[in-house]
Structure formats: structure tokens, C-alpha cells
């Protein structure tokens, strides 16, 4: 394997884990090639976060906790491991979209440190939906709940890869959104999407043929939901921001969990 690829992979992993998690990983490069590698590796960061979330949920169930408590803990772990970054982005985007103001004013609202009524309402509803869906999944089967937690975390980071593809502009000239906007070649984004979908199908096989279909459908629907939100944000704000990436992540994760709880 050529040395340049190893260096690029290392930089990409550092970028992904250093920007998307609280793990003590030092990001040594902030240029666009490193950002590209980081966004391509984003689902791997999601895999680690999701595995940690599922492990905590299963541990509580093993200790005798109910499905609801396990679901709350499972939802809390990604928030802790990301410092609430994506939830904060979701709230800011909700305030920006809900304001009904022109793009420049909406972006200014999103940069404010406080959370408005639209943001609070969105956070409450999304977290309730995630907990309720996971509680039902855990109640049906521990394996089903744990798989849902892992797939949700991975699919949530896959949409970051897709949103950072070439052709998606930044809304601001600075910030994380500008650093990663348009850095991923379309072919690379498609390859990662296929790999994640294939891995999800393999995981779904633990639950039989129905599990394969359900898991693949969850990934596809999460990507579709995030794409619709992305298109709306690009039209509304003129491009993507770090907050938009956070909102896409939570949208995709919620979609996966809801699909996992259905049926």
C-alpha cells in the first residue's frame, strides 16, 4: 500500500475523530485534502460512537434496567461523545429556519449562543422521538435495539460525507462548514454510501431477512430525509454551515431509529 495513502488515511481519521468526537485526537492538518479524508472517514467515527452507545444500553439492560432507561442512556452517549455538537446545530438550524428572515439575518440568529423557541421545541421532539423509538426497539429485542443504535450513528455520519460532496457550497466563508463544503468527490461519496449500506445489510442479517430489508431501508430513508433538509438549507441560507451538518446528523439518526421501531 503506497505511503501517501497511509498518510492521507491517518490525516483523515484524525480529522474525523478530532472534529466529530471528544476523543483526544490531535488534528494536525486543516487543509482541504485532510478535510476530504475526514469526511470520507466520518462513518467510522459514527461506528465507534454507536458501538459505545449500544454497549451502555446493553449493560443497563443486563443489570436489570428497563428498556426506557436503556434508551435514554443510549441516546445520551452520542451527545456526550460529541459535546452536544450536533444537537446544538439542530437547534440553531431550527431557529434560523423558523425565523422566516432573509439568509443573512437567519445566519446571524444561528450564530447566537442562546436557543430560541423553535430550537427548544425541535430538540425536545427529536430527543423524545429517539428515546421512544429505541425503547420500543429494545423492548422487542436487545439485538434490535443495539443494532439500531449503531446503524443510526453510522448513517448519521454518512450524511456528513454526502453533504460535503462537490457542488454543495458553504453559506459562510469561515467555520467548519466552509472547511468541509465541497471537499468530497461525488464518486467517493457514492462509494462510502454503498459501503455503509452493505455493512448495514450485513448487520441486519442478525435479525433475519426482514432485518436486512429494514436496516437497508433505514439507511436509505435517513439519507433521503437529510438530503431534503440539505436542499432546503442551501436554498434558504445559500449553502451549508457547521450547524447544518449537525442538523443533518440528528435528522438521519432519528429517521433510522424510527424505522427500526416500526413493524
C-alpha beads as a LAMMPS data file, in Angstrom:
LAMMPS data file: protein, C-alpha beads

263 atoms
262 bonds

1 atom types
1 bond types

-500.0 500.0 xlo xhi
-500.0 500.0 ylo yhi
-500.0 500.0 zlo zhi

Masses

1 110.0

Atoms # bond

1 1 1 0.000 0.000 0.000
2 1 1 1.580 3.324 -1.018
3 1 1 2.837 5.559 1.774
4 1 1 0.882 8.638 0.557
5 1 1 -2.385 6.732 1.009
6 1 1 -1.445 5.749 4.540
7 1 1 -0.620 9.345 5.360
8 1 1 -3.906 10.522 3.863
9 1 1 -5.865 7.873 5.769
10 1 1 -4.152 8.837 9.011
11 1 1 -4.904 12.512 8.470
12 1 1 -8.482 11.698 7.534
13 1 1 -9.048 9.633 10.664
14 1 1 -7.526 12.353 12.813
15 1 1 -9.739 14.955 11.187
16 1 1 -12.874 12.825 11.586
17 1 1 -12.333 11.854 15.218
18 1 1 -10.785 15.185 16.186
19 1 1 -13.691 17.272 14.880
20 1 1 -16.642 14.918 15.341
21 1 1 -15.900 13.377 18.765
22 1 1 -14.439 14.258 22.156
23 1 1 -11.744 11.623 21.848
24 1 1 -8.267 13.095 22.465
25 1 1 -7.157 13.075 18.844
26 1 1 -4.995 15.959 17.701
27 1 1 -5.835 17.256 14.221
28 1 1 -2.507 18.006 12.552
29 1 1 -3.823 19.199 9.192
30 1 1 -6.735 21.519 8.416
31 1 1 -6.305 21.741 4.651
32 1 1 -8.921 20.540 2.187
33 1 1 -7.266 17.169 1.415
34 1 1 -7.348 16.352 5.140
35 1 1 -10.938 17.576 5.336
36 1 1 -11.825 15.327 2.417
37 1 1 -10.269 12.341 4.170
38 1 1 -12.058 13.293 7.372
39 1 1 -15.466 13.424 5.751
40 1 1 -14.850 10.127 3.980
41 1 1 -13.942 8.597 7.352
42 1 1 -16.887 10.173 9.190
43 1 1 -18.933 6.916 9.254
44 1 1 -16.048 5.223 11.089
45 1 1 -16.325 7.831 13.826
46 1 1 -20.040 7.086 13.882
47 1 1 -19.321 3.370 14.244
48 1 1 -17.260 3.981 17.386
49 1 1 -19.857 6.344 18.858
50 1 1 -22.696 3.970 18.034
51 1 1 -20.888 0.956 19.469
52 1 1 -20.277 2.847 22.707
53 1 1 -23.936 3.889 22.882
54 1 1 -25.160 0.346 22.266
55 1 1 -22.730 -1.048 24.849
56 1 1 -24.049 1.294 27.550
57 1 1 -27.654 0.434 26.685
58 1 1 -26.985 -3.311 26.744
59 1 1 -25.079 -3.037 30.028
60 1 1 -28.046 -1.354 31.687
61 1 1 -30.397 -3.990 30.343
62 1 1 -28.070 -6.700 31.635
63 1 1 -28.108 -5.070 35.069
64 1 1 -31.894 -5.177 35.134
65 1 1 -32.832 -1.729 33.865
66 1 1 -35.937 -1.331 31.742
67 1 1 -35.994 -0.566 28.036
68 1 1 -36.835 3.094 28.626
69 1 1 -33.837 3.763 30.865
70 1 1 -31.563 1.893 28.451
71 1 1 -32.911 4.009 25.601
72 1 1 -32.278 7.251 27.474
73 1 1 -28.695 6.207 28.198
74 1 1 -28.150 5.121 24.602
75 1 1 -29.314 8.499 23.316
76 1 1 -27.200 10.321 25.908
77 1 1 -23.917 8.664 24.922
78 1 1 -23.618 10.226 21.428
79 1 1 -24.496 13.617 22.925
80 1 1 -21.691 13.233 25.465
81 1 1 -19.173 11.898 22.940
82 1 1 -19.815 14.861 20.624
83 1 1 -20.207 17.536 23.337
84 1 1 -23.747 18.022 22.073
85 1 1 -22.323 19.474 18.852
86 1 1 -24.949 18.016 16.549
87 1 1 -27.854 18.752 18.861
88 1 1 -26.687 22.346 19.127
89 1 1 -26.549 22.548 15.334
90 1 1 -30.054 21.133 15.079
91 1 1 -31.406 23.753 17.483
92 1 1 -29.611 26.590 15.681
93 1 1 -30.887 25.499 12.274
94 1 1 -34.423 25.223 13.642
95 1 1 -34.168 28.791 14.955
96 1 1 -32.727 30.017 11.664
97 1 1 -35.368 28.339 9.524
98 1 1 -38.157 29.220 11.928
99 1 1 -37.242 32.886 11.991
100 1 1 -38.505 33.404 8.446
101 1 1 -35.829 36.059 7.957
102 1 1 -33.506 36.571 4.970
103 1 1 -30.411 34.398 4.779
104 1 1 -28.018 36.932 6.326
105 1 1 -30.285 37.556 9.312
106 1 1 -31.045 33.855 9.738
107 1 1 -27.325 33.028 9.760
108 1 1 -26.764 35.693 12.398
109 1 1 -29.509 34.150 14.537
110 1 1 -27.855 30.751 14.177
111 1 1 -24.532 32.129 15.438
112 1 1 -26.053 33.455 18.655
113 1 1 -25.239 31.448 21.773
114 1 1 -28.807 31.263 23.069
115 1 1 -31.508 28.871 21.847
116 1 1 -34.867 30.230 20.712
117 1 1 -38.309 28.635 20.940
118 1 1 -38.036 26.814 17.621
119 1 1 -34.742 25.287 18.708
120 1 1 -36.052 24.187 22.099
121 1 1 -39.183 22.638 20.611
122 1 1 -37.190 20.813 17.939
123 1 1 -34.699 19.436 20.467
124 1 1 -37.447 18.179 22.763
125 1 1 -39.383 16.478 19.968
126 1 1 -36.305 14.910 18.373
127 1 1 -34.925 13.559 21.640
128 1 1 -38.340 12.222 22.637
129 1 1 -38.655 10.507 19.266
130 1 1 -35.196 8.951 19.588
131 1 1 -35.818 7.681 23.115
132 1 1 -39.291 6.363 22.309
133 1 1 -38.078 4.563 19.191
134 1 1 -35.116 2.994 20.964
135 1 1 -37.228 1.943 23.933
136 1 1 -39.562 0.106 21.584
137 1 1 -36.658 -1.486 19.728
138 1 1 -35.030 -2.644 22.973
139 1 1 -38.403 -3.911 24.177
140 1 1 -38.745 -6.063 21.060
141 1 1 -35.186 -7.386 21.187
142 1 1 -31.912 -6.345 22.777
143 1 1 -30.169 -7.114 19.496
144 1 1 -32.625 -4.994 17.547
145 1 1 -32.121 -2.032 19.869
146 1 1 -28.336 -2.271 19.863
147 1 1 -28.227 -2.644 16.079
148 1 1 -30.489 0.392 15.705
149 1 1 -28.162 2.457 17.888
150 1 1 -25.097 1.513 15.847
151 1 1 -26.736 1.940 12.437
152 1 1 -28.215 5.291 13.483
153 1 1 -24.808 6.622 14.488
154 1 1 -23.119 5.406 11.314
155 1 1 -25.878 6.631 8.988
156 1 1 -25.848 9.974 10.792
157 1 1 -22.188 10.431 9.865
158 1 1 -22.694 9.067 6.355
159 1 1 -24.911 12.060 5.610
160 1 1 -21.960 14.289 6.536
161 1 1 -19.948 12.586 3.811
162 1 1 -22.779 13.102 1.344
163 1 1 -23.362 16.723 2.367
164 1 1 -19.673 17.531 1.926
165 1 1 -19.699 16.348 -1.683
166 1 1 -18.587 18.538 -4.554
167 1 1 -21.179 21.076 -5.655
168 1 1 -22.584 21.879 -2.196
169 1 1 -21.492 25.454 -1.366
170 1 1 -20.688 26.948 2.045
171 1 1 -23.032 29.612 3.427
172 1 1 -20.167 31.479 5.082
173 1 1 -16.514 31.962 4.096
174 1 1 -15.355 30.726 7.518
175 1 1 -16.149 27.987 10.026
176 1 1 -16.318 24.212 9.858
177 1 1 -18.947 24.312 7.139
178 1 1 -16.647 26.262 4.855
179 1 1 -13.727 23.962 5.697
180 1 1 -15.512 20.823 4.524
181 1 1 -18.052 22.068 1.975
182 1 1 -17.484 20.511 -1.436
183 1 1 -14.325 18.612 -0.452
184 1 1 -15.593 15.082 -1.180
185 1 1 -15.656 13.902 -4.805
186 1 1 -19.062 12.602 -5.832
187 1 1 -17.588 9.192 -6.656
188 1 1 -16.029 8.992 -3.204
189 1 1 -19.298 9.909 -1.518
190 1 1 -21.132 7.256 -3.543
191 1 1 -18.534 4.617 -2.661
192 1 1 -18.829 5.350 1.056
193 1 1 -22.619 5.275 0.813
194 1 1 -22.510 1.852 -0.837
195 1 1 -20.054 0.552 1.766
196 1 1 -22.206 1.774 4.663
197 1 1 -25.366 0.339 3.115
198 1 1 -23.651 -3.015 2.585
199 1 1 -22.345 -3.066 6.146
200 1 1 -25.821 -2.168 7.453
201 1 1 -27.307 -5.037 5.467
202 1 1 -24.753 -7.409 6.986
203 1 1 -25.646 -6.189 10.456
204 1 1 -29.344 -6.513 9.712
205 1 1 -28.772 -10.170 8.856
206 1 1 -28.521 -10.772 12.615
207 1 1 -32.295 -10.272 12.652
208 1 1 -33.013 -12.375 9.566
209 1 1 -34.156 -11.383 6.090
210 1 1 -36.616 -8.859 7.470
211 1 1 -33.777 -7.272 9.412
212 1 1 -31.729 -6.840 6.245
213 1 1 -34.574 -5.098 4.444
214 1 1 -35.447 -2.925 7.427
215 1 1 -31.850 -1.862 8.056
216 1 1 -31.124 -1.006 4.430
217 1 1 -34.408 0.897 4.217
218 1 1 -33.491 2.823 7.360
219 1 1 -30.174 3.914 5.854
220 1 1 -31.761 4.916 2.553
221 1 1 -34.589 6.846 4.199
222 1 1 -32.181 8.613 6.547
223 1 1 -30.094 9.733 3.582
224 1 1 -33.242 10.889 1.768
225 1 1 -34.502 12.853 4.788
226 1 1 -31.120 14.503 5.260
227 1 1 -30.939 15.323 1.554
228 1 1 -34.303 17.092 1.670
229 1 1 -33.175 19.140 4.668
230 1 1 -29.859 19.892 2.960
231 1 1 -31.585 21.169 -0.168
232 1 1 -33.871 23.363 1.896
233 1 1 -30.958 24.799 3.888
234 1 1 -28.927 25.514 0.754
235 1 1 -31.877 27.367 -0.752
236 1 1 -32.623 29.161 2.494
237 1 1 -29.094 30.047 3.671
238 1 1 -27.166 29.934 0.408
239 1 1 -25.102 26.941 1.465
240 1 1 -24.083 24.776 4.398
241 1 1 -22.679 25.650 7.809
242 1 1 -21.421 23.600 10.716
243 1 1 -24.890 23.914 12.235
244 1 1 -26.463 22.495 9.090
245 1 1 -24.161 19.478 9.299
246 1 1 -25.278 18.958 12.884
247 1 1 -28.936 19.172 11.916
248 1 1 -28.411 16.645 9.127
249 1 1 -26.772 14.251 11.581
250 1 1 -29.654 14.330 14.044
251 1 1 -32.228 14.096 11.260
252 1 1 -30.605 10.957 9.873
253 1 1 -30.169 9.339 13.286
254 1 1 -33.804 9.969 14.210
255 1 1 -35.013 8.569 10.900
256 1 1 -33.052 5.334 11.396
257 1 1 -34.357 4.862 14.930
258 1 1 -37.976 5.474 13.915
259 1 1 -37.741 2.987 11.055
260 1 1 -36.162 0.445 13.415
261 1 1 -39.095 0.812 15.789
262 1 1 -41.779 0.303 13.150
263 1 1 -43.353 -3.018 12.371

Bonds

1 1 1 2
2 1 2 3
3 1 3 4
4 1 4 5
5 1 5 6
6 1 6 7
7 1 7 8
8 1 8 9
9 1 9 10
10 1 10 11
11 1 11 12
12 1 12 13
13 1 13 14
14 1 14 15
15 1 15 16
16 1 16 17
17 1 17 18
18 1 18 19
19 1 19 20
20 1 20 21
21 1 21 22
22 1 22 23
23 1 23 24
24 1 24 25
25 1 25 26
26 1 26 27
27 1 27 28
28 1 28 29
29 1 29 30
30 1 30 31
31 1 31 32
32 1 32 33
33 1 33 34
34 1 34 35
35 1 35 36
36 1 36 37
37 1 37 38
38 1 38 39
39 1 39 40
40 1 40 41
41 1 41 42
42 1 42 43
43 1 43 44
44 1 44 45
45 1 45 46
46 1 46 47
47 1 47 48
48 1 48 49
49 1 49 50
50 1 50 51
51 1 51 52
52 1 52 53
53 1 53 54
54 1 54 55
55 1 55 56
56 1 56 57
57 1 57 58
58 1 58 59
59 1 59 60
60 1 60 61
61 1 61 62
62 1 62 63
63 1 63 64
64 1 64 65
65 1 65 66
66 1 66 67
67 1 67 68
68 1 68 69
69 1 69 70
70 1 70 71
71 1 71 72
72 1 72 73
73 1 73 74
74 1 74 75
75 1 75 76
76 1 76 77
77 1 77 78
78 1 78 79
79 1 79 80
80 1 80 81
81 1 81 82
82 1 82 83
83 1 83 84
84 1 84 85
85 1 85 86
86 1 86 87
87 1 87 88
88 1 88 89
89 1 89 90
90 1 90 91
91 1 91 92
92 1 92 93
93 1 93 94
94 1 94 95
95 1 95 96
96 1 96 97
97 1 97 98
98 1 98 99
99 1 99 100
100 1 100 101
101 1 101 102
102 1 102 103
103 1 103 104
104 1 104 105
105 1 105 106
106 1 106 107
107 1 107 108
108 1 108 109
109 1 109 110
110 1 110 111
111 1 111 112
112 1 112 113
113 1 113 114
114 1 114 115
115 1 115 116
116 1 116 117
117 1 117 118
118 1 118 119
119 1 119 120
120 1 120 121
121 1 121 122
122 1 122 123
123 1 123 124
124 1 124 125
125 1 125 126
126 1 126 127
127 1 127 128
128 1 128 129
129 1 129 130
130 1 130 131
131 1 131 132
132 1 132 133
133 1 133 134
134 1 134 135
135 1 135 136
136 1 136 137
137 1 137 138
138 1 138 139
139 1 139 140
140 1 140 141
141 1 141 142
142 1 142 143
143 1 143 144
144 1 144 145
145 1 145 146
146 1 146 147
147 1 147 148
148 1 148 149
149 1 149 150
150 1 150 151
151 1 151 152
152 1 152 153
153 1 153 154
154 1 154 155
155 1 155 156
156 1 156 157
157 1 157 158
158 1 158 159
159 1 159 160
160 1 160 161
161 1 161 162
162 1 162 163
163 1 163 164
164 1 164 165
165 1 165 166
166 1 166 167
167 1 167 168
168 1 168 169
169 1 169 170
170 1 170 171
171 1 171 172
172 1 172 173
173 1 173 174
174 1 174 175
175 1 175 176
176 1 176 177
177 1 177 178
178 1 178 179
179 1 179 180
180 1 180 181
181 1 181 182
182 1 182 183
183 1 183 184
184 1 184 185
185 1 185 186
186 1 186 187
187 1 187 188
188 1 188 189
189 1 189 190
190 1 190 191
191 1 191 192
192 1 192 193
193 1 193 194
194 1 194 195
195 1 195 196
196 1 196 197
197 1 197 198
198 1 198 199
199 1 199 200
200 1 200 201
201 1 201 202
202 1 202 203
203 1 203 204
204 1 204 205
205 1 205 206
206 1 206 207
207 1 207 208
208 1 208 209
209 1 209 210
210 1 210 211
211 1 211 212
212 1 212 213
213 1 213 214
214 1 214 215
215 1 215 216
216 1 216 217
217 1 217 218
218 1 218 219
219 1 219 220
220 1 220 221
221 1 221 222
222 1 222 223
223 1 223 224
224 1 224 225
225 1 225 226
226 1 226 227
227 1 227 228
228 1 228 229
229 1 229 230
230 1 230 231
231 1 231 232
232 1 232 233
233 1 233 234
234 1 234 235
235 1 235 236
236 1 236 237
237 1 237 238
238 1 238 239
239 1 239 240
240 1 240 241
241 1 241 242
242 1 242 243
243 1 243 244
244 1 244 245
245 1 245 246
246 1 246 247
247 1 247 248
248 1 248 249
249 1 249 250
250 1 250 251
251 1 251 252
252 1 252 253
253 1 253 254
254 1 254 255
255 1 255 256
256 1 256 257
257 1 257 258
258 1 258 259
259 1 259 260
260 1 260 261
261 1 261 262
262 1 262 263
